[in-house]
Amino acid sequence: MLGFLQRPVVVTADINLNVVALTAVGLLSRLWQLAYPRAVVFDEVYYGQYISFYMKRIFFFDGSGPPFGHMLLALGGYLGGFDGNFLWNRIGAEYSTNVPVWSLRLLPALAGALSVPMAYQIVWELGFSHCAAVGAALLILIENALITQSRLMLLESALIFFNLLAVLSYLKFSNSQKHGPFSPSWWFWLVLTGVACACAVGIKYVGVFTYLLVLGVAAVHAWHLIGDQTLSNVGADVLGRAGLALGGRGQGVRVLCHLLARAVALLVIPVLVYLLFFYVHLLLLCRSGPHDQIMSSAFQASLEGGLARITQGQPLEVAYGSQVTLKNAFGQPVPCWLHSHQSTYPVIYENGRGSSHQQQVTCYPFKDVNNWWIVKDPGRHQLVVNNPPRPVRHGDIVQLVHGMTTRLLNTHDVAAPLSPHSQEVSCYIDYNVSMPAQNLWRLDIVNRESDTDVWKTILSEVRFVHVNTSAILKLSGAPLPDWGFRQLEVVGEQLSRGYHGSTVWSVEEHRYGRSQEQKERELELHSPTQTDVSRNLSFMARFSELQWRLLTVRSDDSEHKYSSTPLDWVMLDTSIAYWLHPRTSAQIHLLGNIVIWASASLATLVYALLFIWYLFRRRRRVCDLPEDCWLRWALAGALCAGGWAVNYVPFFMMEKTLFLYHYLPALTFQILLLPVVLEHISDHLCRSQLQRSLFGALVVAWFASACHVSNTLRPLTYGDRSLSPSELKALRWKDSWDILIRKY
């Protein structure tokens, strides 16, 4: 019974010492003196603020992308015991003793270090030699820009890591397809591919380019798989054990099993993982913060503190006599509330056009007593809520009375101040001229479930349609001149069937009016709303709103002195000064290795020309390469050259401020292609042993020059040595390139 104890337990493992060695040197290059400099370096000033918000569980909004990358950085702060108490106010600020700099920079550094052995694995899985795989890994190892970016509290190294992990996982899955489909390792690599793609997208939206690349390659493989008559019976066996009779449909069922597995792993799982990122993000950030105002009133009310303290206990149903503030759903250029004040429109505008000289109506981006309006029944004079209250429903005709001036919201056939094709919106003043009041509005609840829905506080999204002209109350967003106190213009726009946030309003603050007398009502409007009960939004509602904001809110696209264009990146005609020591001339620059950058670009061009040449030759039934070599060559191009293209070309169409580091994911794929092209030239284009020897010597000399440039730029990569002005000038890549040419 205990016989198994009589034999030793033996575990065998295959250890690739190349991978071990590359991992070790990768860790050394990225982790060495990681806590230096102990000061805020470039974009750490932005990411550090978000880490502090995570530590204090305060909601924030970063329009640059999804939250997974921020959560990774915050995890490093959490592991280091960071309490979030540091003022991230300027680049170069010295970190206080409570900031665990090493821990905060650890995860990006690990991602950069692990990208080195991963490059080896990718080239090896593509079917090329160990020499080519080691070459790819060493190029990733010594590339100065990749080292610099991975040693700081930034996101590009993590993005590159998950890009490479997605490609590597898919290659391992594809290779295991030949030997053991539906085996545990087959499932592991397939699912890991989907998870890695979701992580890449979850760090930055540009990760979707690599995801689409993997999906494209997987789709091509699936298409070939449909016609494969040699599929194993694993899928059929699984269903057979489940008691399903396959009969003659076995082949089709096997194909269906393969397609369903890929669909679940590469489509469903990434969506679920992506949702999980937002679930954790919103679970952690449960408190109100400085970024709340960009979100809807309902979203703000779901957070602890802030608007929740104001809106708790408000009546849910808006009734005739209710006092409300109306927030525009668009939130651009800034969140604002429907507003009026005593001032009137000028009789004559600067361009000579006339106005109605009525009381101004604007949208004001601050909370103010003049934001309060009273919902009035046109058939009654009272401005208080009945007992029991009479709720306002979809389609009801209402008047909106400005709380502090008691004038009614009005629009008419007069051109708006800054939008002459729209109607002016005002609060009506009776000047005893031929301009009657037109102050009736029909309530349109946009998100209603039925035509009898009641207008609800925070939850209802409503439009106000003018009864006389069918115009709809809209925020144009244009700032008024000084006579309008630079507040935002509100207009009457002709009713459109399309939905747009600028025409949608929601009740944020709400109370039942109790005072008919104006003086008492003014005191009531100045008093705070009561607090009692809170309201919560579902996760999907909060996710949908946050996702929509991330996709639609545009960040500041102002020019930066270190901004660049995609054309500047290919030949490294730009750099970024990340940090300068306050007392010495030590500094850190994002500056790439020109030998590697130029060679990678040349290799991409050579690959494209060779690929086109081979295609033409194959079209004429001339196969220069054996079929397995051709498939390996095509797959390497699809993943490496394709990875470069999909991560580079889209930047030409982006209207945003771009920097050199945006090119690093594309560069990484290009570097992977470089040893592939070199090996192909040596094996298939060099006809004799002498030619191979000469070419090998050239490759060795070229790699030595790349190492020399990498070592020359080391002071700007690590920033650990003072530089004189002449030394700094000599490290500019053009000057270094000239020196290198003269030397070799």
Beta strands, then each sheet from edge to edge (+ up, - down):
strand 1: 322-328
strand 2: 337-344
strand 3: 359-364
strand 4: 372-376
strand 5: 397-402
strand 6: 409-415
strand 7: 423-427
strand 8: 441-445
strand 9: 462-466
strand 10: 471-479
strand 11: 488-494
strand 12: 505-512
strand 13: 576-580
strand 14: 587-590
sheet 1: 9+ 8- 5+ 4- 1+ 12-
sheet 2: 2+ 3- 7+ 6-
sheet 3: 2+ 3- 11+ 10-
sheet 4: 13+ 14-
end
